[in-house]
């Protein structure tokens, strides 16, 4: 296997492909099990590396490397394994502030289940990376304003993408 040191793009693209293929089905399953009447919409869009500008609507996801620079873990005397933190930011809105929080939790569940449980399990499709959820970061809740009559907030679900050991 040939290794390039510019793997962030590969990880982001593979995560977006897996989310695009499976997150809507996960959200439908979560909605079907709901007993509170809270309907979570599939994301309108999934953006790589940040938002392109002001949001017209939510929910949306942003998939990007997060935090510190990539780690290079030692693998034997002449090799290394590339590992990077991947963040999936969820932006959600609702007229009811409490529902925003509940929707974010459900999106987080759908993202973890899609990226971790969907085939290939614990791996990114078409890449040499395994994926492990680590923790999340809770974002600020924004009051309704002249741009939107809804409350808006965000979560960032973090994963470690780790190169699979090669031959």
Helices and strands as residue ranges (DSSP letters): H 8-32, E 45-48, E 60-65, E 71-74, E 80-94, H 97-112, I 113-117, E 129-138, E 151-163
